[in-house]
């Protein structure tokens, strides 16, 4: 497995990632980050567009799994429960173990699994390390944490390279 910080495409949002195209590429499982990927930080309820995207995945035989590093007790689990999907909080991304546990739980291999996230150094690096297809989305909102601006600035070269090698 190659350890690369370069995603397979940069997408405006998760809803811009076509369930139909994922299915055509053989994807059966989508692991998704929560904060700044599915919803902004502190949002506790899945919005209609995320529910519709999840339903579109399901209609094509693709399961959605929430893989979050959230340290807020119960946050990821509560969100996943409302969305009706399995979840693993405190996943330890970018370490491989969280990805491997999620795939084992869902009975899928790395080549039929995609990870959707907003951060290079957790979501994308971890997916790459686990042999999972790494798909990057633009963060929903940067406001609130000065460290986030620095982290995203450091990720810029990898985002630019990833935008030149789309998966879909």
Secondary structure by P-SEA (a helix, b strand, c coil): ccccccccbbbcccccccaaaaaaacccbbbbbccccccccccccccaaaaaaaaaaaaacbbbbbbccccccaaaaaaaaaaccccccccccccaaaaaaaaaaaccccccbbbbccccccaaaaaaaacccccccccccccccaaaaaaaaaaaaaaaaaaacccc
